Amino acid sequence: MRDATKIIKNPRITEKASGAYALRAYAFEVAPLAGKKEVAKAVFDIYKVRPTRVNILKIPRKKVFTRGKEGVKGGGKKAIVYLKEGDKIDLV
């Protein structure tokens, strides 16, 4: 089992993700090889709350063209973690 801080890189604080806080859903950037069970255990280890559901989504790499040069942007993996009624995570 890997270290929890290596599985969960950081929370994804975006407008769409902050709108989901009312539904007790939190978004995190996770390691590319992380699975649902590893993410759930890492959330429990770091934030001391047990998730009820975990969804994992791939973030596709995107081609960009800046200042006359082509490049590639990001990519990776994100996890959306759902908590039960009454639980919450303080991200700020």
Biotite code that builds the C-alpha atoms (Angstrom):
import biotite.structure as struc

atoms = struc.array([
    struc.Atom([0.000, 0.000, 0.000], chain_id="A", res_id=1, res_name="MET", atom_name="CA", element="C"),
    struc.Atom([1.312, 3.393, -0.958], chain_id="A", res_id=2, res_name="ARG", atom_name="CA", element="C"),
    struc.Atom([1.396, 6.500, 1.206], chain_id="A", res_id=3, res_name="ASP", atom_name="CA", element="C"),
    struc.Atom([-1.915, 8.420, 1.333], chain_id="A", res_id=4, res_name="ALA", atom_name="CA", element="C"),
    struc.Atom([-0.239, 11.702, 0.421], chain_id="A", res_id=5, res_name="THR", atom_name="CA", element="C"),
    struc.Atom([1.112, 10.145, -2.771], chain_id="A", res_id=6, res_name="LYS", atom_name="CA", element="C"),
    struc.Atom([-2.318, 8.840, -3.784], chain_id="A", res_id=7, res_name="ILE", atom_name="CA", element="C"),
    struc.Atom([-4.176, 12.128, -3.240], chain_id="A", res_id=8, res_name="ILE", atom_name="CA", element="C"),
    struc.Atom([-2.137, 14.946, -4.740], chain_id="A", res_id=9, res_name="LYS", atom_name="CA", element="C"),
    struc.Atom([-4.385, 17.921, -3.933], chain_id="A", res_id=10, res_name="ASN", atom_name="CA", element="C"),
    struc.Atom([-8.032, 18.995, -3.936], chain_id="A", res_id=11, res_name="PRO", atom_name="CA", element="C"),
    struc.Atom([-9.452, 20.340, -7.197], chain_id="A", res_id=12, res_name="ARG", atom_name="CA", element="C"),
    struc.Atom([-10.874, 23.716, -6.291], chain_id="A", res_id=13, res_name="ILE", atom_name="CA", element="C"),
    struc.Atom([-12.886, 24.804, -9.312], chain_id="A", res_id=14, res_name="THR", atom_name="CA", element="C"),
    struc.Atom([-16.230, 26.508, -9.758], chain_id="A", res_id=15, res_name="GLU", atom_name="CA", element="C"),
    struc.Atom([-17.887, 23.247, -10.739], chain_id="A", res_id=16, res_name="LYS", atom_name="CA", element="C"),
    struc.Atom([-16.325, 21.316, -7.852], chain_id="A", res_id=17, res_name="ALA", atom_name="CA", element="C"),
    struc.Atom([-17.267, 23.961, -5.272], chain_id="A", res_id=18, res_name="SER", atom_name="CA", element="C"),
    struc.Atom([-20.873, 23.793, -6.464], chain_id="A", res_id=19, res_name="GLY", atom_name="CA", element="C"),
    struc.Atom([-20.882, 20.082, -5.638], chain_id="A", res_id=20, res_name="ALA", atom_name="CA", element="C"),
    struc.Atom([-19.935, 20.681, -1.983], chain_id="A", res_id=21, res_name="TYR", atom_name="CA", element="C"),
    struc.Atom([-23.649, 21.108, -1.211], chain_id="A", res_id=22, res_name="ALA", atom_name="CA", element="C"),
    struc.Atom([-24.132, 17.519, -2.432], chain_id="A", res_id=23, res_name="LEU", atom_name="CA", element="C"),
    struc.Atom([-21.258, 16.374, -0.167], chain_id="A", res_id=24, res_name="ARG", atom_name="CA", element="C"),
    struc.Atom([-19.075, 15.629, -3.206], chain_id="A", res_id=25, res_name="ALA", atom_name="CA", element="C"),
    struc.Atom([-15.401, 16.602, -3.176], chain_id="A", res_id=26, res_name="TYR", atom_name="CA", element="C"),
    struc.Atom([-12.957, 16.445, -6.096], chain_id="A", res_id=27, res_name="ALA", atom_name="CA", element="C"),
    struc.Atom([-9.282, 15.513, -5.761], chain_id="A", res_id=28, res_name="PHE", atom_name="CA", element="C"),
    struc.Atom([-6.403, 15.053, -8.179], chain_id="A", res_id=29, res_name="GLU", atom_name="CA", element="C"),
    struc.Atom([-5.061, 11.545, -7.682], chain_id="A", res_id=30, res_name="VAL", atom_name="CA", element="C"),
    struc.Atom([-2.111, 9.453, -8.827], chain_id="A", res_id=31, res_name="ALA", atom_name="CA", element="C"),
    struc.Atom([-2.465, 7.920, -12.312], chain_id="A", res_id=32, res_name="PRO", atom_name="CA", element="C"),
    struc.Atom([-2.406, 4.338, -10.997], chain_id="A", res_id=33, res_name="LEU", atom_name="CA", element="C"),
    struc.Atom([-4.720, 4.880, -8.005], chain_id="A", res_id=34, res_name="ALA", atom_name="CA", element="C"),
    struc.Atom([-7.882, 2.789, -7.675], chain_id="A", res_id=35, res_name="GLY", atom_name="CA", element="C"),
    struc.Atom([-11.178, 3.461, -5.908], chain_id="A", res_id=36, res_name="LYS", atom_name="CA", element="C"),
    struc.Atom([-10.317, 1.497, -2.776], chain_id="A", res_id=37, res_name="LYS", atom_name="CA", element="C"),
    struc.Atom([-6.931, 3.189, -2.461], chain_id="A", res_id=38, res_name="GLU", atom_name="CA", element="C"),
    struc.Atom([-8.522, 6.629, -2.820], chain_id="A", res_id=39, res_name="VAL", atom_name="CA", element="C"),
    struc.Atom([-11.197, 5.821, -0.213], chain_id="A", res_id=40, res_name="ALA", atom_name="CA", element="C"),
    struc.Atom([-8.549, 4.637, 2.260], chain_id="A", res_id=41, res_name="LYS", atom_name="CA", element="C"),
    struc.Atom([-6.370, 7.696, 1.589], chain_id="A", res_id=42, res_name="ALA", atom_name="CA", element="C"),
    struc.Atom([-9.307, 10.053, 2.219], chain_id="A", res_id=43, res_name="VAL", atom_name="CA", element="C"),
    struc.Atom([-9.958, 8.294, 5.521], chain_id="A", res_id=44, res_name="PHE", atom_name="CA", element="C"),
    struc.Atom([-6.273, 8.467, 6.497], chain_id="A", res_id=45, res_name="ASP", atom_name="CA", element="C"),
    struc.Atom([-5.937, 12.175, 5.695], chain_id="A", res_id=46, res_name="ILE", atom_name="CA", element="C"),
    struc.Atom([-9.358, 13.682, 6.519], chain_id="A", res_id=47, res_name="TYR", atom_name="CA", element="C"),
    struc.Atom([-10.757, 11.082, 8.995], chain_id="A", res_id=48, res_name="LYS", atom_name="CA", element="C"),
    struc.Atom([-14.075, 10.698, 7.135], chain_id="A", res_id=49, res_name="VAL", atom_name="CA", element="C"),
    struc.Atom([-15.252, 7.528, 5.434], chain_id="A", res_id=50, res_name="ARG", atom_name="CA", element="C"),
    struc.Atom([-16.540, 8.051, 1.858], chain_id="A", res_id=51, res_name="PRO", atom_name="CA", element="C"),
    struc.Atom([-19.739, 6.339, 0.754], chain_id="A", res_id=52, res_name="THR", atom_name="CA", element="C"),
    struc.Atom([-18.843, 6.383, -2.947], chain_id="A", res_id=53, res_name="ARG", atom_name="CA", element="C"),
    struc.Atom([-15.810, 7.169, -5.122], chain_id="A", res_id=54, res_name="VAL", atom_name="CA", element="C"),
    struc.Atom([-15.866, 7.917, -8.851], chain_id="A", res_id=55, res_name="ASN", atom_name="CA", element="C"),
    struc.Atom([-12.606, 8.106, -10.817], chain_id="A", res_id=56, res_name="ILE", atom_name="CA", element="C"),
    struc.Atom([-12.325, 9.991, -14.102], chain_id="A", res_id=57, res_name="LEU", atom_name="CA", element="C"),
    struc.Atom([-9.468, 10.424, -16.535], chain_id="A", res_id=58, res_name="LYS", atom_name="CA", element="C"),
    struc.Atom([-8.486, 13.948, -17.535], chain_id="A", res_id=59, res_name="ILE", atom_name="CA", element="C"),
    struc.Atom([-7.460, 13.853, -21.204], chain_id="A", res_id=60, res_name="PRO", atom_name="CA", element="C"),
    struc.Atom([-4.268, 15.466, -22.477], chain_id="A", res_id=61, res_name="ARG", atom_name="CA", element="C"),
    struc.Atom([-4.927, 18.478, -24.683], chain_id="A", res_id=62, res_name="LYS", atom_name="CA", element="C"),
    struc.Atom([-2.899, 19.885, -27.553], chain_id="A", res_id=63, res_name="LYS", atom_name="CA", element="C"),
    struc.Atom([-2.123, 23.580, -27.215], chain_id="A", res_id=64, res_name="VAL", atom_name="CA", element="C"),
    struc.Atom([-0.572, 26.118, -29.554], chain_id="A", res_id=65, res_name="PHE", atom_name="CA", element="C"),
    struc.Atom([1.172, 29.031, -27.819], chain_id="A", res_id=66, res_name="THR", atom_name="CA", element="C"),
    struc.Atom([3.588, 31.589, -29.236], chain_id="A", res_id=67, res_name="ARG", atom_name="CA", element="C"),
    struc.Atom([4.102, 29.612, -32.412], chain_id="A", res_id=68, res_name="GLY", atom_name="CA", element="C"),
    struc.Atom([4.918, 26.364, -30.662], chain_id="A", res_id=69, res_name="LYS", atom_name="CA", element="C"),
    struc.Atom([2.887, 23.234, -30.201], chain_id="A", res_id=70, res_name="GLU", atom_name="CA", element="C"),
    struc.Atom([2.691, 21.555, -26.847], chain_id="A", res_id=71, res_name="GLY", atom_name="CA", element="C"),
    struc.Atom([0.645, 19.271, -24.657], chain_id="A", res_id=72, res_name="VAL", atom_name="CA", element="C"),
    struc.Atom([-1.282, 20.245, -21.557], chain_id="A", res_id=73, res_name="LYS", atom_name="CA", element="C"),
    struc.Atom([-1.691, 18.155, -18.443], chain_id="A", res_id=74, res_name="GLY", atom_name="CA", element="C"),
    struc.Atom([-3.801, 15.110, -18.346], chain_id="A", res_id=75, res_name="GLY", atom_name="CA", element="C"),
    struc.Atom([-4.093, 12.819, -15.370], chain_id="A", res_id=76, res_name="GLY", atom_name="CA", element="C"),
    struc.Atom([-6.789, 11.473, -13.112], chain_id="A", res_id=77, res_name="LYS", atom_name="CA", element="C"),
    struc.Atom([-9.341, 12.927, -10.716], chain_id="A", res_id=78, res_name="LYS", atom_name="CA", element="C"),
    struc.Atom([-11.567, 11.365, -8.096], chain_id="A", res_id=79, res_name="ALA", atom_name="CA", element="C"),
    struc.Atom([-14.955, 12.554, -6.891], chain_id="A", res_id=80, res_name="ILE", atom_name="CA", element="C"),
    struc.Atom([-15.561, 11.444, -3.317], chain_id="A", res_id=81, res_name="VAL", atom_name="CA", element="C"),
    struc.Atom([-19.074, 11.382, -1.843], chain_id="A", res_id=82, res_name="TYR", atom_name="CA", element="C"),
    struc.Atom([-19.615, 11.567, 1.909], chain_id="A", res_id=83, res_name="LEU", atom_name="CA", element="C"),
    struc.Atom([-22.574, 10.620, 4.078], chain_id="A", res_id=84, res_name="LYS", atom_name="CA", element="C"),
    struc.Atom([-24.962, 13.148, 5.636], chain_id="A", res_id=85, res_name="GLU", atom_name="CA", element="C"),
    struc.Atom([-23.274, 15.201, 8.333], chain_id="A", res_id=86, res_name="GLY", atom_name="CA", element="C"),
    struc.Atom([-19.667, 14.584, 7.224], chain_id="A", res_id=87, res_name="ASP", atom_name="CA", element="C"),
    struc.Atom([-17.628, 17.309, 5.571], chain_id="A", res_id=88, res_name="LYS", atom_name="CA", element="C"),
    struc.Atom([-14.068, 18.128, 4.589], chain_id="A", res_id=89, res_name="ILE", atom_name="CA", element="C"),
    struc.Atom([-12.563, 21.549, 5.266], chain_id="A", res_id=90, res_name="ASP", atom_name="CA", element="C"),
    struc.Atom([-10.401, 22.330, 2.240], chain_id="A", res_id=91, res_name="LEU", atom_name="CA", element="C"),
    struc.Atom([-9.547, 25.920, 3.125], chain_id="A", res_id=92, res_name="VAL", atom_name="CA", element="C"),
])
